[in-house]
Amino acid sequence: MTTSSTMPDKGPIIILVNPQLAENIGMTARAMLNCGLYQMRLVAPKESPLSEKALAASSGADIILQNAQIYPSTEEAIADCDCIYATTARRRGMIKPIYTANFATQEIINQPQHRYGILFGPERTGLHNDDVCLANAIIEIPLNPEHCSLNLSQAVLLVAYEWYQKFISAPQQQFVKGKTEFADKEKITLFLKTIEDKLENSGIFTQPEKRQHMVINLRNIFTRCHITEQELNTLYGVINHLNIPNHSQKS
Amino acid sequence: MTTSSTMPDKGPIIILVNPQLAENIGMTARAMLNCGLYQMRLVAPKESPLSEKALAASSGADIILQNAQIYPSTEEAIADCDCIYATTARRRGMIKPIYTANFATQEIINQPQHRYGILFGPERTGLHNDDVCLANAIIEIPLNPEHCSLNLSQAVLLVAYEWYQKFISAPQQQFVKGKTEFADKEKITLFLKTIEDKLENSGIFTQPEKRQHMVINLRNIFTRCHITEQELNTLYGVINHLNIPNHSQKS
């Protein structure tokens, strides 16, 4: 487990304003750790981040809860930050830029010299206007307008997730194949020739057009699926085990 | 509330394989509705999607639970789909493409002619290999490798969120200003002239360099923050109320 002294302090500070339920504090800690965010601040929480309920709900993200800092007011919680975003689900007559979670987290990544804090309001009411107006911009997560009420920890999860995706820049697609390698084209060609010969001998190709059609389909299948050596061995095993009738020998 | 007959069927089908807890089925329904996904399938769930616990946890996403379809096996649940993704947190020696949630959902958006299903495994174990190998590709959500265990509904939320962002293509930034308009440049110039004159008269500019420095800063502030007419009126109100000493009159 990460210890307090080695806790990374990159990434925005997650500030929960007046959270009501210990479970939500715990689940938020879990979501933060899932996404590599370590700094939690709580403004006048109703329950302790170290309560049994919070610790249980964090599913092992104790480190976040143990290091959570508690403040009496939002102003004090944000005092050492130089840019604040406020998350809201409803618009409320503020004159303010509104960013998606995607856009806001890209801003955070683009400006590593700044210390960012992100405010999340209490479960039932969301942030008060007195808190929203302290923010440089609003984060509004684009959701189904017919059902946009998110659980507190899920709102944190989505923002933290957006940040982490940009922070790590994970490859968008990979191919896992364990210890085997892709079969090279020579092996694939040999394999295709083997089945084509076996089919030829079995007498399945009654008409030349049928032969061409089947051969092209088989070649497409076994090249498109980017077959590995391990899989090729399985296919040879199957083909050799099957007793494919050899009509050419019989005739 | 959306009724069954008008339920949109765009977007992938969310398939929970052997979910153990009714709460997670309910929370998943909520996450789906948050992100505009309506089609839930359950493979041999331990508890009913219409149980009290599931309905309570759905926070009003009953419509998803009422229309959830139950199947005895994964094969039957995916039978009418033509592309399946399996979500996993651990790699397990499969020879298979791995996509991020971002990449996989872009594929879904790019291929509207296909019916996609996304498999999510039971809470403790995740999907069995027997289910994973039915999938065209694996979705692996990039998360902190030191703490990548997600709650079931949160895994669904992240995938559903990624899909919805592409489905709606929300503007990444906006500016809300209610019924007021941005003040035009003439009004801003007049306002700046007003404060500069008042400051001039107050005797604050003891040195020409100081004057230039302050004036440039003030102009930068009030142009950068893209001020509205409503806010300009507030500023005029403040300035007119303040009794700014008029040294030039006194001298």
Interface residues (C-beta under 8 A of the other chain):
Chain A: T2 M27 R30 A31 L33 N34 C35 G36 S59 G60 A61 R91 G93 M94 I95 K96 P97 I98 Y99 T100 N102 F103 I138 I141 P142 L143 N144 E146 H147 C148 S149 L150 N151 S153 Q154 L157 L158 Y161 Y164 Q165 I168 A170 P171 Q172 Q173 Q174 F175 V176 K177 G178 T180 T228 Q230 E231
Chain B: T2 M27 R30 A31 L33 N34 C35 G36 S59 G60 A61 R91 G93 M94 I95 K96 P97 I98 Y99 T100 N102 F103 I138 I141 P142 L143 N144 E146 H147 C148 S149 L150 N151 S153 Q154 L157 L158 Y161 Y164 Q165 I168 A170 P171 Q172 Q173 Q174 F175 V176 K177 G178 T180 T228 Q230 E231
